Amino acid sequence: MKNQRDPSKWSNVEIEADSEGYVEAQEAHVEDRQAAERERREADDLRLFEEEFVRNGGKRSEAARRFREQRDRDGAEAASRASASVLQDARRRIRRAL
């Protein structure tokens, strides 16, 4: 029986009848695996942060909130750097064109 998110469950007959659906199932399966890997890494990062946070005197109950705050700050800084880099590249291209 075919599973829309797991191509390993499809029979040859089902693949022949719906090859486009099979490709979509393959793509969905890859997306699911990538999402699971991101979640696993996030959980590992949180666990390590929590251990270090508590080791340095923080409260375990505060660790997850502080982790999210730090992650959000890091993300905002990275986005800002990327934006500045894009702007700088655009300015360089404009100067070259002049």
Secondary structure, 3 states (H helix, E strand, C coil): CCECCEHHHCCHHHHHHCHHHHHHHHHHHHHHHHHHHHHHHHHHHHHHHHHHHHHCCCCHHHHHHHHHHHHHHHHHHHHHHHHHHHHHHHHHHHHHHC
